[in-house]
Amino acid sequence: MAVFLGIDIGTTAIKIGVIQSNQVLYASEHRLQTYGDDTVKYQKGHELLMTLSEAVLAIPNVFRQQVETISFSTAMHSLMPDDESKKIFLWSDFQAAIAIEAFKKTNEAPSFYEISGTPLHAMSPFAKILALRSEYPQDIHWYGIKELVLQYFTGKPLIDYSTASATGLFDIHKRQWSKAILTYLKIEEAQLGELVDPTQLVEALPEICQKFGFKTSVSIMAGASDGVLAAYASFYRTGRTASLTIGTSAAVRQVTRSAKLNYKKQNFCYYLNEHYYVCGAPSNNGGCILSWAAEQFGKESLDFFANLPDILAQTEIGAKNLRFWPFLNGERAPYWSNDIAGGFQDLTLQHQRKDMIRSIIEGLLLNVARLVKLVAPNEELSISGGFFQTAVLGELAADIFGSTCYYAVENEPIFGLYYLLEQPELPKEKAKQIFRVNQANYNKYQAISKKYFEEIDQLLAQK
Ligand SMILES: O=C(O)[C@H](O)[C@@H](O)[C@H](O)[C@H](O)CO
């Protein structure tokens, strides 16, 4: 059976998976460095390619020699003005915040959202080009991570329809770069990547096959974006159309047959393949909040994550009335505001470190619960992402959302790529872990969430 190499380039790491007949033969993870400050967030293109090369070379020879197809999942919304420095501005880069707020007041705003399916937000390459174009030569190429890696492997700056559909520059209905949007930005199609279908296969360059010790002929499948692939893998693996990923960020998504758009809600609607779209709502405050908590509160304990089950067992639902607003990173859906910050509410002398940790996790999940309500009310959810590697957090999520949650290790972008390529038959059992709702806990969280959201809405109304 053919050996597949999936490469997932996320916000904080490159993940490698070698798969054959639904089995992972080899997996590894390699950290990626992000530079900048609270507003500017970028990776270095040359460094990313170096880490990627090291990651591929670290795969044992015996597997590398057998690889027949390679494909890439890449983080959404990256923008790399293709000059010497190859800075890749990430989804979390907010340089375009002012420019996009001004754009939202123009007549074009509703139609650009309807054409592109991308929320009008600083994250999008559309917003970034709007804000940054005067700093670069007029004819510069505006690429992203996908074009960078596909150019490296195939010699052509290719971008798949799915990744393109998260740029705000792509017409998801006609499957082409939008003429109206490009005209507005005063850029030419030739300045963007070459569009291909996610399943398009292209030969790898001979020098690449030689450098990495692959066979003389290896196919590169263009692949898609990480969020869309996580949604597809979750759907394929567990049969649930609704899913939640908590990686660095978080998103609740629905796999749909047609494009579903709502200008008021600013949901995203990205292309997956000719049969499916992935629509949903993203949050800035996912696993990055837990990592922050691990840094601040984890010092005395050897392993913050290993201790979470104990901490949750020792504390009570609602963390003794302590609330935590998780907006340390601004927020996207449903508030779409950078003018919102995090913090504890009603912290008193009775609260201990363990209550604070509990309230951080509850705050994060209560915030996600609002997105679940928006995108997948009363539905079973397939869950994925690093956050759920701690199983007890799957239980907590089910109790807070009131939704049965299905976790499978395959609910990840690399498997999304593999399923797109092979459409394999899967084992009958639908997920390894099923988290059912504890009704008594859910009732308590219902009361807590009502208060929680009233308070957030009041805080926002005061801004
Ligand atoms: O579906 C998603 O996951 C979101 O729409 C994206 O905006 C991600 O948050 C971003 O790509 C970071 O991974």
The ligand as an SDF file (V2000), in Angstrom:
LIG
                    3D

 13 12  0  0  0  0  0  0  0  0999 V2000
  -11.1430   27.7610   10.9920 O   0  0  0  0  0  0  0  0  0  0  0  0
  -10.3210   28.2940   11.6900 C   0  0  0  0  0  0  0  0  0  0  0  0
   -9.5550   27.6590   12.4010 O   0  0  0  0  0  0  0  0  0  0  0  0
  -10.2220   29.7790   11.7250 C   0  0  0  0  0  0  0  0  0  0  0  0
  -11.0650   30.3020   10.7800 O   0  0  0  0  0  0  0  0  0  0  0  0
   -8.8510   30.3300   11.4460 C   0  0  0  0  0  0  0  0  0  0  0  0
   -8.9600   31.7410   11.4080 O   0  0  0  0  0  0  0  0  0  0  0  0
   -7.8040   29.9230   12.4400 C   0  0  0  0  0  0  0  0  0  0  0  0
   -8.1020   30.4340   13.6980 O   0  0  0  0  0  0  0  0  0  0  0  0
   -6.4070   30.3250   12.0160 C   0  0  0  0  0  0  0  0  0  0  0  0
   -6.1180   29.7100   10.7990 O   0  0  0  0  0  0  0  0  0  0  0  0
   -5.3460   29.8890   12.9860 C   0  0  0  0  0  0  0  0  0  0  0  0
   -5.0980   28.5200   12.8810 O   0  0  0  0  0  0  0  0  0  0  0  0
  1  2  2  0
  2  3  1  0
  2  4  1  0
  4  5  1  0
  4  6  1  0
  6  7  1  0
  6  8  1  0
  8  9  1  0
  8 10  1  0
 10 11  1  0
 10 12  1  0
 12 13  1  0
M  END
$$$$
